[in-house]
Amino acid sequence: MFIDQVKVNCQAGKGGDGVVSFRHEKYVPLGGPNGGDGGDGGNVILLADTNKSTLLDLRYKRYLTASDGGNGKIKKMHGARGEDCVVKVPCGTMVYSSDDVLLADLVKDGQSAVIAKGGRGGKGNWHFASSKNPAPDYAEKGDFGEKLAIRLELKVLADAGLVGLPSAGKSTLLAAVSKAKPEIAAYPFTTLSPNLGIVQVADGRSFVLADLPGLIEGAKEGKGLGLEFLRHIERCRVIVHVLDMDPLDQSDPVQNFKLINSELEAYQKELLQRPMLVAANKMDLPNAGENLLKFQTEFPELPLYPVSAINTQGLKNLLYAIMDTLQSVPSKEEVIEQSEEVVYRYTPKMQSFKAVKLGEHLFELSGEAMEKMLYQNRMETTKDFLRLARSLKEIGAEKQLLKLGIQEGDQVRILDYVFNWQADE
């Protein structure tokens, strides 16, 4: 089954907690703190693999979860790092966030992207030792791993793509020039998903050819297979328009050609700027010759190759022309090497907060930074509250509250906690 769109949920691993520990050895007085750090949580990683051709596996695996990091240990020993969740996807997979922001475009075998970053492990108490506090009884908790919903969309990677109306002979042509075995029948929309075949030219050169589902008028609006087809043509470097020169419905091949081009242009104008060859198919039928002359008169500048896919006439010249055209167009690998956009590194989000005045004597601090502070500071002892006050000053929250006009004795709400404001002495 060919699946080219799925939605999955990613959950990176939580970082392990730091440990409060003190060195206790005979003849070593005042050994000091030696609590180790927690291990980082595992990442959720997508890896492009040429052995994959569909997103079928992810259709039944909607949750990608990495493992948590281990807690720190005594003697400054780190906790174990969480194991990454590495999922292989086909080359040509695009990854979007829930709000349709492109996160990654995996087009090269072995290319990977960190989609959800694991949480950082908490620091052990030895990090907080100082001349004023040589025996800290505090250690950080590990951060939570990132959690997000993503949408994966596969656009097949082929050098050349066959386009045309249903029953124009695209599948028959692909079967005639490669070892691909697409379904072939005498009714519209026989091909419901892209088929790929490796074409070997007589001189030893080769390329990947895609048989793409047929287009109809209104495809850009979703009619027929609509966008299900148009998505895949974006990757093809050369477009081969397969044209039925003697249609059963007595339609005009010239108008049929214009119809398909208008659909391509409406979907993405850049498609018509790519090299296009016309395979004038079914030349073995009675009216094909007359229609061919009419088409040549209408489009004298187009490279036109009369063929009959069913009896393989003229296919050799067509394949040579496709191969020669491909060699004049930059390959996928060259495009990848020239572009910096395909190198994906996880970019951490800025810890943000918001300060607002709710009433005459009530203020509120909210946001991701506040949630992280309250979680890591545990909020169990007086020292924890003093540490929170220092942290608020370091990130600029105190400055924001002073701008809003906070006074001694006013209240500050942070999540479920309410504090009385006390100015520095």
DRENKOLVO-546208 format. One record per residue: z, x, y of N, C-alpha, C in turn; residue in three letters. Coordinates in steps of 0.001 Angstrom, whole numbers, padded with zeros to 6 digits, always signed. Layout:
BEGIN
ZXYZXYZXYALA;...
//
This chain:
BEGIN
+000000+000848-001196+000000+000000+000000+000000+000881+001243MET;-000899+000591+002179-000982+001375+003403-000118+000720+004480PHE;+000939+001430+004886+001842+000951+005936+001756+001935+007092ILE;+001400+001442+008297+001247+002350+009431+002196+002052+010578ASP;+003126+001101+010420+004131+000834+011442+005445+000432+010783GLN;+006533+001060+011172+007852+000680+010671+008880+000883+011786VAL;+010000+000182+011650+011136+000368+012537+012326+000810+011699LYS;+013016+001843+012147+014170+002355+011411+015302+002644+012390VAL;+016505+002737+011851+017703+003066+012634+018194+004451+012223ASN;+018466+005276+013202+018917+006643+012955+020383+006800+013360CYS;+021145+007469+012512+022546+007755+012818+022820+009216+012472GLN;+022982+010027+013498+023323+011427+013276+024790+011543+012896ALA;+025143+012672+012302+026520+012871+011822+027512+013127+012946GLY;+028751+012723+012727+029833+012976+013683+030322+014407+013516LYS;+030697+015026+014633+031276+016361+014571+032684+016322+014011GLY;+033037+017356+013284+034386+017432+012713+035433+017690+013790GLY;+036666+017302+013524+037751+017491+014489+038283+018915+014437ASP;+038671+019421+015622+039375+020694+015659+040789+020527+015129GLY;+041426+021638+014798+042751+021601+014152+043786+022309+015016VAL;+044991+021737+015013+046146+022394+015644+046881+023163+014556VAL;+046932+024471+014697+047584+025306+013685+048106+026565+014353SER;+049184+027139+013773+049766+028366+014317+049939+029369+013188PHE;+049734+030597+013552+049831+031677+012559+051279+031874+012152ARG;+051525+031839+010848+052887+032024+010318+052837+033103+009243HIS;+053184+034326+009636+053209+035419+008674+054482+036251+008878GLU;+054956+036751+007787+056154+037584+007852+055870+038847+008664LYS;+056789+039214+009476+056709+040393+010334+055646+040260+011436TYR;+055192+039040+011673+054243+038817+012772+054846+037756+013691VAL;+055741+038146+014569+056353+037157+015466+055352+036669+016510PRO;+055531+035447+016911+054670+034848+017942+053191+035002+017562LEU;+052891+034560+016350+051527+034721+015831+050472+034028+016663GLY;+050838+032944+017320+049890+032265+018203+049040+031225+017495GLY;+048257+030496+018254+047438+029424+017677+046252+029980+016890PRO;+045923+029317+015787+044755+029748+014995+044029+028566+014351ASN;+044101+027410+015024+043381+026237+014503+041874+026376+014677GLY;+041128+026134+013615+039674+026314+013629+038924+025123+014233GLY;+037650+025354+014511+036781+024327+015096+036186+023436+014006ASP;+035899+022205+014396+035195+021318+013486+033716+021678+013403GLY;+033077+021353+012293+031654+021627+012129+030810+020589+012854GLY;+029637+020995+013293+028731+020058+013953+028193+019030+012956ASP;+027934+017834+013446+027343+016806+012598+025873+017093+012311GLY;+025356+016551+011225+023959+016762+010857+023003+016001+011767GLY;+021790+016519+011888+020754+015879+012704+019858+014994+011840ASN;+019192+014035+012472+018123+013279+011819+016805+013897+012272VAL;+016045+014415+011324+014829+015176+011621+013643+014552+010903ILE;+012533+014413+011606+011278+013967+011007+010359+015164+010861LEU;+009742+015302+009683+008907+016459+009361+007532+015989+008921LEU;+006485+016483+009600+005113+016111+009245+004698+016814+007955ALA;+004086+016063+007044+003718+016592+005735+002339+016052+005348ASP;+001418+016954+005032+000060+016532+004669+000015+015782+003343THR;+001059+015897+002541+001092+015190+001256+001447+013713+001405ASN;+001830+013315+002606+002142+011914+002881+000956+011252+003575LYS;+000657+010030+003209-000477+009335+003818-000110+007957+004352SER;+001128+007545+004159+001556+006219+004598+003050+006238+004907THR;+003502+005244+005660+004927+005120+005988+005641+004175+005026LEU;+005064+004006+003852+005601+003042+002883+007050+003335+002531LEU;+007410+004614+002358+008790+004965+001975+009802+004432+002978ASP;+009448+004489+004256+010397+004063+005289+010453+002550+005442LEU;+009516+001863+004838+009567+000399+004897+010786-000120+004138ARG;+011200+000609+003132+012341+000181+002309+013578+001034+002555TYR;+013482+001934+003528+014635+002762+003873+014811+002687+005373LYS;+015478+001637+005811+015553+001348+007250+016678+002096+007967ARG;+017528+002802+007233+018631+003525+007873+018572+004997+007465TYR;+018418+005872+008461+018397+007313+008238+019715+007872+008750LEU;+020538+008366+007850+021906+008774+008204+022163+010209+007784THR;+022588+011027+008731+022974+012404+008441+024474+012454+008172ALA;+024931+013491+007509+026346+013572+007130+027194+014161+008268SER;+028486+013846+008238+029428+014306+009255+029815+015760+009030ASP;+030221+016404+010109+030745+017761+009995+032175+017742+009468GLY;+032577+018836+008833+033935+018934+008298+034937+019308+009379GLY;+036191+018932+009175+037244+019296+010116+037536+020788+010033ASN;+038049+021315+011154+038408+022727+011174+039569+023017+010235GLY;+039823+024312+010004+040893+024720+009093+041759+025767+009777LYS;+042813+026158+009094+043709+027171+009650+042998+028525+009675ILE;+043617+029488+010298+043085+030854+010406+041725+030897+011106LYS;+041551+029977+012050+040321+029907+012852+039067+029676+012016LYS;+039220+029039+010881+038064+028781+010029+037347+027508+010465MET;+036031+027592+010583+035213+026450+010979+035105+025439+009847HIS;+034956+024181+010248+034625+023164+009264+033148+023278+008880GLY;+032793+022713+007749+031407+022781+007284+030494+021977+008209ALA;+029286+022473+008404+028316+021741+009216+027757+020582+008398ARG;+027558+019445+009048+027002+018286+008361+025569+018545+007909GLY;+025193+017977+006792+023845+018166+006261+022852+017307+007038GLU;+021727+017914+007402+020685+017182+008128+020021+016148+007222ASP;+019556+015081+007840+018742+014081+007143+017290+014364+007526CYS;+016542+014996+006616+015155+015377+006881+014238+014403+006147VAL;+013398+013724+006903+012496+012724+006336+011053+013160+006586VAL;+010264+013204+005522+008861+013592+005646+008007+012378+006012LYS;+007103+012599+006947+006205+011537+007411+004780+012082+007418VAL;+003777+011226+007410+002386+011707+007431+002037+012377+008760PRO;+001128+013330+008702+000608+013903+009937-000109+012799+010718CYS;+000152+012756+012012-000408+011689+012826+000609+010627+013186GLY;+001882+010861+012817+002939+009880+013104+003468+010047+014523THR;+003534+008949+015239+004104+008939+016588+005445+008217+016535MET;+006435+008759+017240+007792+008218+017213+008147+007687+018591VAL;+008523+006419+018644+008876+005778+019913+010328+005298+019860TYR;+010992+005316+021014+012328+004741+021122+012208+003229+021185SER;+013336+002545+021187+013327+001081+021218+012726+000533+022510SER;+012728+001342+023576+012112+000915+024831+010730+001541+025025ASP;+010078+001912+023904+008688+002389+023881+008458+003685+024644ASP;+009435+004574+024631+009254+005920+025175+008863+006841+024023VAL;+007772+007596+024195+007308+008487+023142+008280+009651+022974LEU;+008865+009781+021785+009811+010853+021493+009132+012040+020834LEU;+008126+011779+020010+007448+012863+019298+006103+012376+018798ALA;+005166+013320+018699+003840+013052+018146+003573+014164+017136ASP;+003761+013870+015872+003707+014880+014820+002310+014916+014212LEU;+001529+015904+014599+000130+015947+014180-000199+017145+013291VAL;+000702+018105+013187+000420+019330+012446+001366+019465+011268LYS;+000839+019896+010130+001662+020049+008934+002813+021013+009212ASP;+004036+020584+008885+005212+021409+009112+005863+021218+010466GLY;+005223+020480+011350+005805+020212+012668+006971+019249+012513GLN;+008065+019519+013217+009258+018675+013082+009802+018299+014446SER;+010634+017291+014446+011275+016831+015680+012668+016328+015354ALA;+013650+016776+016141+015018+016265+016014+015075+014947+016777VAL;+015212+013855+016042+015202+012534+016657+016602+012119+017109ILE;+017599+012385+016273+018992+012064+016626+019837+013316+016409ALA;+020512+013752+017457+021297+014986+017418+022709+014713+016915LYS;+023168+015556+016008+024521+015424+015486+025565+015749+016539GLY;+026744+015173+016380+027823+015414+017336+028370+016825+017241GLY;+028827+017352+018367+029409+018693+018395+030802+018673+017787ARG;+031125+019690+017037+032456+019784+016457+033511+020038+017518GLY;+034703+019486+017329+035786+019690+018285+036365+021091+018204GLY;+036870+021584+019313+037437+022930+019350+038876+022930+018829LYS;+039201+023986+018098+040567+024155+017623+041496+024585+018743GLY;+042811+024552+018464+043761+024790+019561+043760+026219+020076ASN;+043212+027180+019319+043222+028554+019816+042343+028722+021063TRP;+041395+027825+021260+040535+027900+022440+041305+027616+023725HIS;+042405+026905+023610+043110+026427+024808+044338+027273+025150PHE;+044471+028388+024450+045594+029286+024749+045344+029994+026075ALA;+046404+030136+026883+046316+030827+028167+047655+031476+028466SER;+047689+032219+029547+048958+032877+029903+050025+031857+030248SER;+049609+030705+030781+050568+029666+031135+050940+028803+029935LYS;+050037+028726+028975+050285+027887+027803+049838+028654+026556ASN;+050664+029606+026077+050253+030447+024949+050268+029731+023595PRO;+050893+028564+023541+050983+027844+022257+050527+026395+022438ALA;+049245+026165+022709+048763+024788+022919+048847+023968+021640PRO;+049316+022754+021779+049403+021852+020623+048301+020787+020705ASP;+047138+021197+021202+046046+020262+021426+044761+020810+020813TYR;+043994+019948+020180+042665+020299+019665+041735+019119+019918ALA;+040467+019398+020130+039498+018346+020429+039082+017599+019167GLU;+038752+016350+019368+038069+015598+018317+036578+015888+018402LYS;+035887+015740+017293+034448+015945+017300+033712+014795+017978GLY;+032557+015105+018563+031751+014066+019210+031064+013193+018163ASP;+030783+011954+018550+029996+011085+017686+028540+011529+017708PHE;+027851+011357+016593+026433+011650+016535+025634+010577+017250GLY;+024437+010937+017684+023597+009982+018400+023126+008885+017452GLU;+023067+007688+017965+022608+006534+017197+021521+005830+017993LYS;+020372+005608+017362+019287+004936+018070+018323+004298+017086LEU;+017617+003294+017587+016565+002625+016814+015224+003195+017264ALA;+014336+003459+016314+013036+004028+016641+011935+003233+015954ILE;+010735+003393+016481+009544+002781+015883+008549+003881+015555ARG;+008087+003904+014316+007120+004901+013888+005753+004248+013757LEU;+004755+004925+014294+003396+004396+014275+002461+005502+013791GLU;+001721+005205+012736+000812+006189+012155-000608+005953+012646LEU;-001218+007027+013162-002630+007002+013519-003315+008068+012672LYS;-004213+007642+011804-004789+008561+010829-005466+009737+011513VAL;-005368+010898+010872-005998+012108+011377-007292+012341+010615LEU;-008395+012118+011261-009705+012354+010660-010595+013030+011689ALA;-011530+013831+011209-012451+014495+012127-013446+013501+012714ASP;-013970+012627+011864-014951+011642+012315-014563+010275+011766ALA;-014861+009235+012540-014522+007877+012119-015734+006975+012130GLY;-015860+006147+011089-016951+005183+010995-016517+003876+011633LEU;-017268+003412+012636-016959+002152+013289-018162+001225+013163VAL;-017906-000049+013343-018988-001026+013274-018456-002393+012906GLY;-019361-003364+012905-018986-004725+012534-018645-004804+011048LEU;-017927-005845+010631-017670-006030+009201-018987-006111+008425PRO;-018990-005544+007223-020153-005564+006317-021346-004781+006856SER;-021069-003811+007748-022167-002971+008236-022528-001872+007245ALA;-021656-001643+006246-021924-000625+005240-021093+000627+005377GLY;-019974+000560+006105-019137+001738+006319-018522+002231+005016LYS;-017937+001329+004238-017306+001722+002982-018326+002264+001994SER;-019503+001658+001956-020568+002135+001066-020992+003541+001458THR;-021076+003801+002763-021452+005125+003240-020394+006161+002858LEU;-019114+005813+003066-018040+006748+002716-018055+007065+001227LEU;-018234+006040+000396-018266+006250-001048-019457+007108-001460ALA;-020562+007024-000713-021768+007769-001060-021668+009245-000712ALA;-020859+009603+000298-020809+010997+000761-019523+011713+000370VAL;-018567+011016-000254-017310+011637-000655-016852+011043-001990SER;-015707+011518-002454-015145+011000-003697-014168+009856-003450LYS;-014100+009393-002202-013236+008246-001892-013778+007004-002585ALA;-012874+006117-002938-013264+004890-003646-012754+003663-002888LYS;-013309+003390-001722-012895+002200-000968-013400+000939-001655PRO;-012717-000167-001383-013171-001445-001927-014456-001867-001217GLU;-015438-002278-001998-016738-002671-001446-017075-004068-001948ILE;-017382-004959-001011-017752-006328-001385-018612-006921-000282ALA;-019337-007985-000603-020271-008600+000349-019612-009711+001148ALA;-018468-009398+001769-017848-010371+002655-017104-009610+003750TYR;-016934-010229+004912-016278-009538+006036-014839-009143+005714PRO;-014413-008088+006345-013036-007589+006230-012660-007237+004802PHE;-013605-006636+004075-013261-006093+002766-012269-004955+002936THR;-012517-004105+003937-011625-002987+004227-010502-003466+005140THR;-009282-003407+004627-008131-003890+005387-007279-002762+005934LEU;-007539-001531+005492-006796-000378+005976-007709+000838+005936SER;-007429+001857+006750-008310+003029+006789-008384+003737+005444PRO;-009570+004230+005121-009789+005053+003931-010300+006409+004381ASN;-009774+007464+003780-010167+008816+004135-010900+009469+002974LEU;-011901+010258+003302-012621+011017+002297-013002+012375+002838GLY;-012999+013393+001974-013419+014737+002365-014898+014884+002032ILE;-015683+015171+003057-017134+015258+002902-017547+016727+002836VAL;-018252+017077+001793-018747+018443+001616-020230+018474+001970GLN;-020570+019231+003019-021969+019373+003411-022641+020387+002494VAL;-023957+020295+002348-024696+021143+001406-024518+022629+001673ALA;-024280+023011+002934-024138+024434+003253-022714+024946+003071ASP;-021815+024123+002519-020457+024559+002220-019410+024119+003223GLY;-019826+023655+004382-018872+023182+005378-018325+021806+004958ARG;-017175+021439+005499-016577+020151+005125-015825+019555+006302SER;-015589+018257+006248-014816+017559+007276-014219+016298+006661PHE;-013240+015716+007383-012573+014499+006921-013199+013307+007637VAL;-013645+012332+006850-014309+011145+007385-013450+009917+007091LEU;-013283+009062+008097-012462+007857+007947-013337+006618+008000ALA;-013124+005746+007021-013749+004413+007029-012720+003461+007621ASP;-013010+002953+008805-012033+002143+009523-012403+000662+009454LEU;-011416-000213+009377-011687-001659+009267-012629-002153+010350PRO;-013450-003140+010011-014473-003643+010918-013924-004306+012161GLY;-014701-004189+013227-014354-004814+014508-015140-006106+014690LEU;-014582-006991+015476-015300-008200+015898-015070-008385+017380ILE;-015778-009295+017976-015582-009581+019393-014170-010118+019625GLU;-013499-009551+020620-012122-009954+020908-011091-009114+020188GLY;-011530-008016+019545-010580-007169+018813-009503-006618+019734ALA;-009882-006301+020974-008916-005759+021936-007803-006737+022242LYS;-008047-008026+021960-007033-009056+022178-006307-009417+020890GLU;-006591-008669+019829-005901-008888+018570-006657-009727+017564GLY;-007896-010113+017862-008659-010925+016911-009123-010067+015739LYS;-009319-010722+014580-009666-009967+013381-008518-009038+013036GLY;-008845-007776+012784-007794-006786+012563-007366-006147+013878LEU;-008135-006420+014941-007746-006056+016295-007172-004666+016442GLY;-005973-004608+016995-005334-003337+017281-004982-002571+016020LEU;-004919-003267+014883-004650-002588+013625-005726-001549+013351GLU;-006951-001809+013821-008033-000848+013668-008083+000126+014840PHE;-008072-000395+016041-008314+000424+017223-007333+001576+017348LEU;-006120+001408+016849-005126+002467+016911-005612+003738+016221ARG;-006313+003575+015100-006672+004734+014287-007878+005498+014819HIS;-008726+004864+015585-009909+005556+016104-009535+006594+017152ILE;-008325+006493+017729-007911+007407+018787-007892+008856+018342GLU;-007617+009094+017054-007477+010458+016570-008818+011123+016247ARG;-009861+010347+016067-011141+010896+015614-011836+011644+016751CYS;-012367+012823+016435-013043+013624+017457-014489+013199+017653ARG;-015097+012641+016613-016473+012169+016679-016519+010745+016134VAL;-017248+009877+016814-017393+008488+016386-018789+008293+015801ILE;-018822+007764+014594-020092+007465+013937-020229+005954+013868VAL;-021153+005419+014643-021351+003969+014697-022325+003569+013588HIS;-021809+002837+012602-022651+002360+011497-023210+000996+011899VAL;-024528+000916+011999-025189-000277+012516-026076-000906+011437LEU;-025814-002162+011147-026641-002914+010188-027954-003276+010874ASP;-029064-002717+010371-030354-002933+011028-031059-004213+010576MET;-030482-004913+009619-031056-006210+009197-029917-007137+008776ASP;-029125-007613+009760-027928-008414+009444-028285-009740+008763PRO;-027424-010174+007862-027625-011449+007168-027592-012624+008132LEU;-026801-012503+009205-026697-013617+010151-027810-013596+011202ASP;-028785-012711+011021-029943-012612+011927-029555-012204+013352GLN;-028397-011612+013514-027979-011163+014837-028775-009933+015257SER;-028727-009632+016548-029494-008533+017112-028684-007235+017034ASP;-029167-006186+016335-028431-004921+016243-028109-004316+017605PRO;-029014-004499+018575-028762-003968+019917-027526-004622+020528VAL;-027445-005942+020422-026288-006663+020958-025019-006334+020176GLN;-025174-006149+018874-024009-005784+018055-023451-004428+018480ASN;-024346-003493+018769-023924-002163+019220-023186-002262+020558PHE;-023731-003054+021483-023096-003225+022793-021738-003904+022646LYS;-021630-004848+021722-020371-005569+021511-019264-004605+021074LEU;-019583-003746+020100-018576-002807+019606-018163-001840+020706ILE;-019135-001350+021469-018809-000414+022547-017944-001062+023621ASN;-018179-002331+023888-017358-003017+024892-015919-003158+024418SER;-015737-003354+023120-014379-003439+022570-013683-002086+022648GLU;-014416-001028+022342-013838+000313+022423-013461+000648+023867LEU;-014339+000307+024807-014079+000601+026208-012890-000189+026732GLU;-012782-001448+026308-011670-002281+026770-010339-001767+026230ALA;-010374-001184+025039-009142-000660+024453-008755+000672+025100TYR;-009743+001572+025212-009474+002886+025790-010801+003483+026256GLN;-010995+003588+027550-012276+004040+028097-012664+005419+027603LYS;-011674+006240+027324-011944+007617+026911-012715+007679+025596GLU;-012641+006630+024787-013322+006633+023494-014837+006750+023651LEU;-015383+006131+024684-016830+006176+024884-017291+007521+025435LEU;-016373+008377+025829-016722+009707+026303-016796+010719+025164GLN;-016355+010314+023979-016418+011217+022831-017834+011224+022253ARG;-018190+012315+021560-019509+012358+020923-019693+011180+019969PRO;-020828+010490+020081-021109+009332+019232-022482+009483+018581MET;-022521+009273+017282-023760+009256+016530-023965+007852+015984LEU;-025214+007440+015842-025518+006116+015311-026190+006267+013956VAL;-025561+005692+012934-026153+005649+011596-026820+004289+011434ALA;-028147+004267+011567-028910+003017+011423-029015+002703+009929ALA;-028102+001872+009451-027951+001638+008011-028840+000483+007517ASN;-028986+000447+006200-029739-000595+005472-031230-000580+005852LYS;-031769+000651+005946-033180+000784+006266-034089+000365+005114MET;-033500+000056+003960-034290-000404+002818-034610-001898+002909ASP;-034058-002606+003906-034293-004046+004039-035551-004328+004872LEU;-036145-005526+004739-037459-005828+005323-037562-005676+006833PRO;-036568-006186+007577-036675-006200+009041-036055-004980+009711ASN;-035598-004024+008911-034887-002883+009475-035785-002025+010363ALA;-037033-001800+009927-037927-000942+010698-038211-001490+012081GLY;-038482-002788+012169-038748-003419+013459-037544-003317+014386GLU;-036339-003582+013834-035124-003507+014645-034819-002070+015079ASN;-035191-001112+014224-034971+000292+014569-035783+000683+015799LEU;-037058+000279+015842-037902+000586+016997-037352-000058+018268LEU;-036851-001278+018135-036274-001974+019285-035041-001231+019796LYS;-034223-000740+018870-033002-000024+019259-033356+001298+019930PHE;-034340+002008+019400-034741+003280+019993-035268+003096+021415GLN;-035949+001993+021634-036459+001705+022972-035320+001427+023948THR;-034283+000734+023463-033139+000369+024308-032231+001563+024585GLU;-032064+002443+023578-031155+003595+023716-031887+004877+023293PHE;-032831+005338+024084-033617+006512+023689-032806+007815+023670PRO;-031692+007843+024411-030920+009085+024509-029907+009264+023380GLU;-029632+008221+022608-028611+008298+021561-029136+009017+020320LEU;-028319+009904+019722-028725+010515+018452-028703+009457+017337PRO;-029866+009136+016797-030014+008035+015847-030480+008581+014502LEU;-029822+008154+013422-030134+008651+012085-030349+007470+011144TYR;-031618+007170+010819-031894+006081+009876-031409+006463+008478PRO;-030607+005596+007864-030063+005869+006526-030053+004583+005707VAL;-029884+004778+004428-029609+003667+003514-028476+004129+002613SER;-027264+003699+002934-026094+004187+002204-026134+003810+000733ALA;-026735+002657+000423-026703+002181-000957-027570+003031-001874ILE;-028665+003638-001334-029486+004515-002170-029528+005947-001643ASN;-028596+006274-000738-028328+007627-000208-029488+008237+000579THR;-030427+007468+001027-031539+008006+001813-031080+008379+003217GLN;-031472+009560+003664-031183+010009+005018-029765+010493+005252GLY;-028898+010472+004256-027493+010842+004457-027317+012337+004717LEU;-028193+013154+004125-028063+014599+004297-028180+014982+005768LYS;-029199+014447+006455-029381+014757+007879-028208+014254+008719ASN;-027684+013074+008357-026540+012513+009087-025322+013421+008957LEU;-025051+013899+007755-023877+014750+007533-024009+016077+008277LEU;-025191+016656+008271-025399+017890+009038-025141+017648+010525TYR;-025612+016512+011033-025436+016202+012453-023962+016013+012790ALA;-023210+015333+011918-021769+015144+012158-021062+016489+012168ILE;-021381+017340+011193-020722+018637+011085-021040+019516+012291MET;-022305+019523+012722-022682+020331+013887-021979+019828+015154ASP;-021864+018512+015268-021191+017938+016438-019711+018291+016440THR;-019087+018240+015278-017666+018575+015174-017403+020011+015588LEU;-018315+020905+015276-018105+022313+015612-018189+022559+017118GLN;-018757+021616+017848-018831+021757+019303-017640+021114+020008SER;-016776+020444+019223-015604+019763+019779-014358+020527+019347VAL;-013375+020766+020241-012156+021487+019845-011481+020828+018654PRO;-011051+021653+017720-010375+021123+016535-008961+020694+016875SER;-008342+019967+015948-006961+019494+016171-006029+020674+016370LYS;-006229+021763+015561-005331+022901+015650-005442+023583+017012GLU;-006686+023678+017555-006859+024305+018855-006193+023489+019947GLU;-006287+022166+019859-005648+021299+020839-004137+021456+020777VAL;-003601+021559+019565-002162+021701+019389-001672+023003+019990ILE;-002421+024108+019755-001987+025399+020266-002041+025455+021787GLU;-002979+024725+022394-003117+024744+023844-002092+023858+024534GLN;-001513+022911+023813-000617+021940+024433+000837+022302+024195SER;+001644+022177+025221+003075+022427+025070+003819+021152+024699GLU;+003139+020018+024768+003806+018746+024550+004138+018503+023083GLU;+003537+019262+022165+003791+019010+020755+004943+019851+020218VAL;+005580+020664+021069+006749+021428+020648+007977+020628+021049VAL;+008676+020107+020065+009771+019188+020365+011121+019863+020178TYR;+011930+019798+021209+013310+020264+021135+014202+019137+021644ARG;+015335+019004+021009+016244+017938+021423+016795+018254+022805TYR;+016713+017310+023706+017251+017450+025059+018506+016606+025197THR;+019678+017239+025310+020914+016448+025401+020948+015590+026658PRO;+021515+014429+026511+021636+013519+027646+022783+013950+028553LYS;+022607+013752+029829+023667+014068+030781+024811+013068+030610MET;+026039+013618+030602+027204+012757+030517+027415+012103+031889GLN;+027144+010836+031981+027194+010154+033274+028431+009265+033374SER;+028814+008986+034611+029918+008060+034850+029639+007308+036140PHE;+030358+006222+036330+030180+005388+037512+031555+005011+038047LYS;+031717+005149+039339+032979+004765+040006+032704+003584+040924ALA;+033497+002512+040756+033324+001322+041598+034696+000823+042047VAL;+034689+000108+043178+035913-000500+043695+035894-001975+043343LYS;+036855-002404+042520+036893-003795+042047+037704-004705+042966LEU;+038657-004137+043655+039511-004940+044541+040158-004049+045579GLY;+041088-004615+046323+041711-003863+047411+042461-002648+046899GLU;+043092-002783+045716+043871-001666+045161+043478-001363+043710HIS;+042255-001757+043323+041828-001551+041933+040451-000899+041893LEU;+040360+000198+041155+039117+000940+040994+038810+001089+039500PHE;+037549+001353+039204+037156+001483+037793+036217+002671+037598GLU;+036480+003427+036535+035589+004501+036102+034999+004097+034754LEU;+033685+004150+034633+033045+003751+033380+031885+004684+033076SER;+031345+004560+031889+030197+005371+031507+030484+006235+030304GLY;+029438+006919+029867+029523+007730+028652+030535+008859+028782GLU;+030597+009489+029952+031525+010594+030148+032974+010140+030000ALA;+033269+008928+030496+034636+008412+030396+035018+008140+028935MET;+034090+007547+028204+034358+007249+026798+034633+008528+026013GLU;+033856+009559+026297+034032+010827+025592+035380+011460+025936LYS;+035760+011413+027206+037035+012015+027615+038224+011351+026937MET;+038233+010025+026946+039352+009311+026346+039421+009576+024847LEU;+038262+009671+024214+038254+009901+022769+038768+011296+022442TYR;+038286+012309+023169+038670+013681+022847+040098+014001+023253GLN;+040624+013330+024279+041974+013645+024749+043065+012919+023976ASN;+042684+012064+023049+043621+011375+022151+044557+010405+022877ARG;+045033+010736+024060+045882+009860+024872+047148+009452+024126MET;+047841+010465+023600+049067+010202+022835+050323+010773+023501GLU;+050164+011846+024271+051323+012499+024897+051100+012648+026398THR;+052161+013049+027095+052044+013287+028532+051035+014379+028827THR;+050990+015384+027952+050028+016471+028145+048594+015951+028079LYS;+048367+014972+027220+047018+014406+027110+046595+013745+028417ASP;+047509+013037+029058+047193+012369+030324+046984+013380+031454PHE;+047769+014456+031456+047572+015492+032463+046228+016195+032266LEU;+045865+016395+031001+044581+017023+030688+043431+016127+031131ARG;+043594+014814+030973+042571+013869+031420+042403+013945+032935LEU;+043506+014064+033660+043448+014148+035119+042667+015379+035559ALA;+042901+016506+034864+042155+017730+035196+040667+017560+034906ARG;+040360+016899+033806+038958+016697+033434+038243+015805+034446SER;+038927+014771+034946+038339+013885+035938+038011+014647+037217LEU;+038852+015599+037541+038618+016403+038738+037427+017323+038527LYS;+037301+017892+037327+036233+018847+037041+034856+018210+037103GLU;+034710+016956+036656+033377+016331+036636+033052+015595+037936ILE;+033998+015596+038881+033726+014991+040175+034163+013546+040311GLY;+034892+013015+039324+035327+011625+039405+036368+011427+040505ALA;+037241+012402+040661+038266+012298+041703+037610+012245+043088GLU;+036577+013049+043266+035872+013074+044547+035217+011727+044843LYS;+034645+011108+043808+034001+009803+043982+035020+008731+044362GLN;+036194+008774+043731+037231+007789+044046+037736+007949+045482LEU;+037863+009186+045935+038317+009421+047312+037291+008892+048312LEU;+035990+009010+047955+034953+008468+048839+035036+006954+048945LYS;+035494+006321+047854+035623+004865+047848+036895+004396+048558LEU;+037745+005366+048956+038927+005017+049732+040188+004800+048924GLY;+040296+005407+047767+041497+005221+046945+042706+005849+047633ILE;+043865+005183+047487+045098+005634+048113+046181+005820+047057GLN;+047209+006526+047441+048358+006743+046551+048899+005402+046082GLU;+049088+005252+044761+049630+004031+044194+048583+003021+043744GLY;+047322+003211+044160+046255+002320+043679+046043+002517+042180ASP;+045433+001519+041560+045225+001573+040114+043774+001934+039780GLN;+043634+002699+038702+042313+003106+038200+042203+002649+036750VAL;+041161+001888+036473+040930+001403+035106+039831+002245+034448ARG;+040141+002753+033261+039151+003458+032432+039180+002816+031053ILE;+038163+002054+030739+038106+001292+029478+039338+000402+029381LEU;+040187+000616+028360+041358-000241+028165+042619+000314+028820ASP;+042503+001454+029500+043659+002093+030124+043661+001817+031631TYR;+044856+001632+032175+045024+001478+033618+046061+002494+034080VAL;+045704+003310+035094+046567+004375+035572+046889+004143+037054PHE;+048050+004611+037461+048389+004621+038884+047912+005927+039485ASN;+047198+005835+040590+046623+007027+041216+047690+007815+041943TRP;+047698+009127+041684+048640+010018+042354+047883+011189+042927GLN;+047962+011369+044220+047220+012438+044886+047821+013780+044539ALA;+046964+014811+044562+047457+016186+044297+048403+016606+045409ASP;+049391+017327+044995+050372+017845+045983+049848+019109+046637GLU;
//
